[in-house]
Amino acid sequence: MPLLPPDLDALRVKARHGESVVQRAGRAVRRALASSPAAETAAATETAYAIQQPVTTGRQIAVSSIRGGAGKSTVAALLALTYAHYRADPVLAVEADPALGTLPHRLGATEVRWSGTDLAQIVDPSMLITDLTGYLLPFPGGGWLLPGSQGAIGTRLDLDTYRIVMTSLRRYFATTVVDCETLPAEVARTALVTTQARVLVSPATPEGVVATRAVLDWVGGVHRGILPTTVVVLSHGAPDTGLDLRRAAEHLGAGGAAVLPLPYDRHLAAGGAIRTALLGERTLRAAARIAGEVMNRAVSRGRPAPPGQRDTAGGTPPTAPGSPTPQGGSAVSPAYPYPQTVTAFCPQAPETPVPSGYTGHPPAAPTPPVHPAAPPTPGPPR
């Protein structure tokens, strides 16, 4: 089923770059006159390592907001695109919003074949990931999308269906980004307590900050361990919102939540499919920082890391951009400012019957052949 009727294709206009020519020229001049390559390299390496850090089990990330129009689906799409670009393991985006959501549009889907409700009725533990992808939609970067509906008004992803889908798909995908309903809807409340990290999108306005603080207080009352795994994104819907970001971060960060801004971007503000090549550099770096912070909290589950160490599920220390890594090579895409590396996640195999006579211990390794010792090498004559 097409997302946009063919007779309405004329509504699409040519996509603009996120930054104007003047902004890009000014940034190039500032970089040439006053830049620190060492600091930029260190920051890029740290962010890339956070995004690409290995996970042992699937990490599920819920994205919600206090009201519609705050940029929730846009942030969810940016996270899914960033993880799909940087990570080599499977990435899934799930639309758990009411019907007529915008996540499929933002990820560039042109049609919807199967919804979450359809998949919940046929998913089986014996299915392989290659079987599942036949019911999903691919999006740029190698990720997969599961729409919430087929564009029918009134169709919703109920709570039981959400639980079946999220429980069944976790072992196949290393990272799952869930575009939830606005709080305090039922599915959104369930996602808050069942995912490993949460993203709360707020308009970058004084009213948005006040409302978001009230929601954070409510969330902290639900479970005290939720706030340390929460990232608040201040989404700018205009070039200048008149908000003091430092004071807003101090106000919203009480309780352990991280607060990061998403700057205004003309390409994002225009709607439609997100093309990373047209995003402004500030937007790309902000999206990468948000993705890295969310992954750090999804892996650590709110536990503080030891001094001088990252709280990850293993892995190797970060390397400089462009240098080889133990997992494989690294490469820098023209659209993204940070290097790519290969991460270590393997979808879990389906359960198989236990053979008769199995004792629960692996078979003994074969004994290597014993070779006769080589004769000693004569030393120099005395």
C-alpha positions as MATLAB code, in Angstrom:
seq = 'MPLLPPDLDALRVKARHGESVVQRAGRAVRRALASSPAAETAAATETAYAIQQPVTTGRQIAVSSIRGGAGKSTVAALLALTYAHYRADPVLAVEADPALGTLPHRLGATEVRWSGTDLAQIVDPSMLITDLTGYLLPFPGGGWLLPGSQGAIGTRLDLDTYRIVMTSLRRYFATTVVDCETLPAEVARTALVTTQARVLVSPATPEGVVATRAVLDWVGGVHRGILPTTVVVLSHGAPDTGLDLRRAAEHLGAGGAAVLPLPYDRHLAAGGAIRTALLGERTLRAAARIAGEVMNRAVSRGRPAPPGQRDTAGGTPPTAPGSPTPQGGSAVSPAYPYPQTVTAFCPQAPETPVPSGYTGHPPAAPTPPVHPAAPPTPGPPR';
ca = [
       0.000    0.000    0.000;
       1.612    3.346   -1.030;
       2.189    5.853    1.753;
       1.456    8.786   -0.557;
      -1.135    8.524   -3.357;
       0.432    8.912   -6.827;
      -1.723   11.969   -7.597;
      -0.195   13.771   -4.613;
       3.421   13.333   -5.652;
       3.286   16.876   -6.997;
       3.228   18.095   -3.387;
       6.871   17.173   -3.046;
       9.323   19.991   -3.610;
      13.046   19.819   -4.176;
      14.804   19.064   -0.903;
      17.034   21.825    0.421;
      20.303   21.527    2.266;
      20.031   21.880    6.004;
      22.400   24.860    6.045;
      22.484   27.853    3.752;
      25.462   28.584    1.532;
      26.458   31.462    3.830;
      26.458   29.199    6.881;
      28.583   26.574    5.168;
      31.053   29.179    3.886;
      31.354   30.771    7.318;
      32.024   27.425    8.947;
      34.733   26.640    6.411;
      36.450   29.954    7.127;
      36.283   29.461   10.900;
      37.689   25.958   10.566;
      40.602   27.224    8.472;
      41.456   30.077   10.841;
      40.706   28.705   14.286;
      40.410   24.948   14.519;
      42.013   22.260   16.631;
      42.460   19.045   14.628;
      43.591   17.140   17.719;
      40.503   18.119   19.720;
      38.191   17.361   16.799;
      39.826   13.973   16.296;
      39.523   13.099   19.998;
      35.857   14.106   20.101;
      35.094   12.214   16.897;
      36.836    9.087   18.163;
      34.999    9.133   21.487;
      31.604    9.591   19.824;
      32.254    6.912   17.224;
      33.362    4.436   19.875;
      30.199    5.088   21.904;
      27.970    4.443   18.899;
      29.862    1.353   17.759;
      30.520   -0.289   21.112;
      29.675   -3.995   21.087;
      26.566   -5.362   22.758;
      25.998   -8.913   23.945;
      22.186   -8.768   23.765;
      19.799   -6.578   21.826;
      19.463   -2.993   23.063;
      15.988   -1.467   22.753;
      15.550    2.312   22.857;
      12.182    4.027   23.342;
      11.619    7.500   21.894;
       8.674    9.503   23.202;
       7.643   13.097   23.812;
       5.314   15.192   25.909;
       3.085   16.165   22.980;
       2.708   15.802   19.234;
       4.810   17.954   16.934;
       7.841   18.022   19.238;
      10.026   16.136   16.733;
       9.724   12.655   18.229;
       9.559   10.748   14.916;
      12.338   12.909   13.486;
      14.642   12.053   16.399;
      13.704    8.363   16.150;
      14.520    8.378   12.428;
      17.848   10.148   13.017;
      18.815    7.582   15.656;
      17.874    4.662   13.399;
      19.804    6.124   10.454;
      22.856    6.842   12.611;
      22.984    3.356   14.140;
      22.386    1.703   10.758;
      25.222    3.711    9.218;
      27.827    3.210   11.910;
      27.036   -0.276   13.164;
      27.562   -3.462   11.177;
      25.028   -5.504   13.177;
      21.267   -5.494   12.458;
      19.292   -2.340   13.313;
      15.493   -2.161   13.516;
      13.122    0.817   13.688;
       9.647    0.064   15.078;
       6.690    2.407   14.745;
       4.588    2.063   17.894;
       2.687    5.294   17.307;
      -1.011    5.549   16.370;
      -2.027    5.283   12.715;
      -0.763    7.802   10.176;
       2.583    8.211   11.925;
       5.489    9.829   10.089;
       8.347    7.424   10.845;
       7.986    5.521    7.528;
       7.983    8.845    5.661;
      11.077   10.074    7.500;
      12.946    6.857    6.704;
      12.104    7.106    3.008;
       9.533    4.294    2.743;
       7.189    4.570   -0.239;
       4.829    1.720    0.641;
       3.748   -0.405    3.596;
       3.371   -4.161    3.214;
       3.173   -5.585    6.734;
       2.456   -3.925   10.058;
       3.400   -4.817   13.610;
      -0.023   -6.367   14.159;
       0.444   -8.635   11.122;
       3.937   -9.706   12.192;
       2.802  -10.534   15.736;
       0.437  -13.168   14.324;
       3.079  -15.020   12.292;
       6.381  -14.569   14.146;
       7.801  -17.874   15.334;
      10.903  -18.726   17.420;
      12.162  -21.018   14.658;
      12.324  -18.164   12.117;
      15.692  -16.907   10.940;
      16.505  -13.239   10.474;
      16.369  -13.786    6.708;
      12.778  -14.974    7.139;
      11.838  -11.886    9.149;
      13.317   -9.334    6.786;
      10.812  -10.428    4.157;
       8.143   -8.741    6.296;
      10.167   -5.579    6.962;
      11.045   -2.521    4.901;
      14.701   -1.609    4.286;
      15.879    1.944    4.844;
      19.182    3.669    3.949;
      22.255    2.411    5.774;
      21.131   -1.215    5.903;
      18.477   -0.945    8.638;
      14.959   -2.353    8.733;
      11.595   -0.738    9.462;
       8.441   -2.258   10.959;
       5.500    0.141   10.422;
       2.759    0.391   13.009;
      -0.137    0.327   10.557;
      -0.998    0.323    6.871;
      -2.309    3.863    6.909;
      -5.776    2.967    8.234;
      -7.320    5.458   10.638;
      -8.079    3.943   14.002;
      -5.520    1.147   13.727;
      -3.296    1.035   16.807;
      -0.536   -1.187   18.074;
      -2.131   -2.572   21.227;
      -0.146   -3.510   24.311;
      -0.205   -7.282   23.790;
       0.931   -6.933   20.185;
       3.738   -4.590   21.247;
       4.995   -7.068   23.839;
       4.941   -9.968   21.369;
       6.802   -8.003   18.705;
       9.469   -6.556   21.006;
      10.101   -9.830   22.842;
      10.283  -11.883   19.651;
      12.547   -9.533   17.673;
      15.065   -8.638   20.373;
      17.335  -11.619   19.706;
      17.589  -10.783   15.997;
      18.557   -7.091   16.172;
      21.428   -5.553   18.111;
      19.734   -2.135   18.238;
      16.003   -1.398   18.097;
      14.645    2.162   18.048;
      10.961    2.398   18.990;
       8.924    5.452   17.961;
       6.365    5.401   20.794;
       3.160    7.271   21.446;
       3.257   10.500   23.376;
       3.246   10.152   27.144;
       1.367    9.002   29.169;
      -0.165    6.582   26.622;
      -0.241    2.882   27.545;
       2.369    1.626   25.064;
       4.689    4.534   25.899;
       4.464    3.765   29.631;
       5.251    0.110   28.959;
       8.212    1.055   26.764;
       9.631    3.242   29.529;
      10.059    0.301   31.887;
      10.926   -2.466   29.401;
      13.602   -0.841   27.219;
      17.255   -0.315   28.099;
      17.302    3.440   27.336;
      14.764    6.190   26.807;
      14.771    9.367   24.738;
      12.346   12.134   25.661;
      11.980   14.796   22.975;
      11.037   18.295   24.093;
      10.520   21.508   22.130;
      13.345   23.945   22.783;
      11.006   26.483   24.382;
      10.503   27.559   28.003;
       7.025   25.967   28.007;
       8.462   22.721   26.657;
      11.160   22.652   29.341;
       8.620   23.172   32.143;
       6.335   20.427   30.823;
       9.258   18.047   30.300;
      10.472   18.598   33.871;
       7.027   17.607   35.128;
       7.137   14.432   33.018;
      10.623   13.593   34.305;
       9.403   13.948   37.894;
       6.555   11.571   37.098;
       8.907    9.117   35.375;
      11.276    9.195   38.353;
       8.371    8.283   40.605;
       7.572    5.231   38.472;
      11.062    3.758   38.953;
      14.154    5.464   40.280;
      16.399    3.659   37.782;
      14.731    5.196   34.725;
      16.169    8.714   34.847;
      19.867    7.648   34.694;
      19.078    5.847   31.425;
      17.112    8.768   29.945;
      18.310   11.314   27.387;
      16.318   14.520   26.871;
      16.614   16.020   23.381;
      15.819   19.717   23.042;
      14.562   19.958   19.461;
      14.785   23.389   17.831;
      11.897   24.077   15.475;
      13.180   27.543   14.581;
      16.627   29.114   14.043;
      16.411   31.073   17.308;
      14.057   29.881   20.042;
      15.356   32.280   22.689;
      16.129   29.462   25.137;
      19.121   29.450   27.483;
      20.418   25.937   26.812;
      22.761   25.866   29.800;
      20.038   26.702   32.307;
      17.591   24.376   30.557;
      20.105   21.529   30.821;
      20.641   22.212   34.526;
      16.883   22.259   35.133;
      16.172   19.060   33.186;
      19.316   17.168   34.222;
      18.383   16.926   37.889;
      17.942   13.254   38.674;
      20.552   11.904   36.272;
      19.073   12.476   32.799;
      21.348   13.727   30.029;
      20.246   16.810   28.072;
      21.427   17.368   24.489;
      20.270   19.852   21.826;
      19.215   19.129   18.251;
      19.777   22.346   16.271;
      17.422   23.766   13.684;
      17.920   22.262   10.252;
      16.098   23.401    7.113;
      16.090   19.895    5.667;
      14.484   18.399    8.782;
      11.980   21.254    9.091;
      10.715   20.659    5.536;
       9.480   17.141    6.404;
       9.598   14.122    4.130;
      12.390   11.580    3.833;
      15.608   12.403    5.667;
      18.601   12.451    3.316;
      21.762   12.522    5.388;
      23.747   14.097    2.552;
      21.552   17.205    2.888;
      21.742   17.541    6.659;
      23.836   20.328    8.097;
      27.120   19.423    9.755;
      25.869   20.658   13.136;
      22.849   18.376   12.811;
      24.985   15.369   11.884;
      27.293   15.910   14.842;
      24.370   16.470   17.200;
      22.675   13.277   15.993;
      25.911   11.344   16.510;
      26.355   12.728   20.031;
      22.768   11.834   20.918;
      23.166    8.322   19.486;
      26.425    7.812   21.380;
      24.986    9.019   24.681;
      21.886    6.860   24.274;
      23.971    3.768   23.495;
      26.226    4.419   26.490;
      23.214    4.493   28.782;
      21.575    1.511   27.102;
      24.703   -0.572   27.688;
      25.507    0.674   31.197;
      21.843    0.616   32.357;
      22.578    3.657   34.501;
      25.595    2.205   36.329;
      28.476    4.690   36.648;
      31.655    3.656   34.892;
      34.897    3.283   36.864;
      37.219    6.297   36.686;
      39.130    6.372   33.421;
      37.095    3.540   31.911;
      34.036    3.318   29.696;
      31.154    1.223   30.952;
      30.682   -1.025   27.954;
      29.985   -4.666   27.306;
      33.549   -5.306   26.238;
      35.532   -4.307   23.194;
      38.767   -2.578   22.492;
      39.917    0.971   23.106;
      38.954    3.483   20.427;
      41.245    4.146   17.542;
      41.936    7.262   15.557;
      39.588    7.950   12.635;
      40.668    6.108    9.523;
      42.979    3.667   11.278;
      42.444   -0.110   11.195;
      40.741   -1.818   14.130;
      40.891   -5.383   15.438;
      37.278   -5.985   14.331;
      37.954   -4.897   10.783;
      38.569   -1.738    8.796;
      37.181    1.719    9.333;
      35.942    4.210    6.835;
      34.591    7.743    6.932;
      31.485    8.467    4.882;
      31.221   11.876    3.203;
      27.827   12.404    4.888;
      28.952   11.456    8.396;
      31.832   13.032   10.359;
      32.921    9.920   12.271;
      34.620    6.629   11.321;
      32.863    3.305   10.933;
      34.026    0.039   12.447;
      32.674   -3.480   12.593;
      30.843   -4.414   15.801;
      30.388   -7.857   17.294;
      26.768   -9.000   17.520;
      25.372  -12.252   16.162;
      21.621  -12.923   16.064;
      20.835  -15.794   18.384;
      20.028  -19.052   16.657;
      16.551  -20.539   17.142;
      16.129  -23.153   19.805;
      16.679  -26.748   18.679;
      15.620  -30.009   20.360;
      18.145  -31.474   22.789;
      19.477  -34.814   21.466;
      19.052  -37.909   23.596;
      22.026  -38.753   25.785;
      23.147  -35.134   26.014;
      24.827  -34.542   29.371;
      25.084  -30.764   29.241;
      28.874  -30.812   28.852;
      30.690  -30.120   25.584;
      32.580  -33.027   24.037;
      36.193  -33.320   24.963;
      38.599  -31.714   22.550;
      40.719  -34.158   20.549;
      44.188  -34.752   21.927;
      46.782  -33.118   19.674;
      49.403  -35.496   18.234;
      52.618  -35.744   20.164;
      55.674  -34.969   18.086;
      59.138  -36.154   19.147;
      61.264  -33.440   20.567;
      63.808  -32.006   18.186;
      67.430  -32.800   19.047;
      69.201  -29.994   20.809;
      71.154  -27.619   18.677;
      74.878  -28.000   19.329;
      76.440  -24.952   20.805;
      79.713  -23.312   19.741;
      82.874  -25.299   20.462;
      84.661  -24.370   23.641;
];
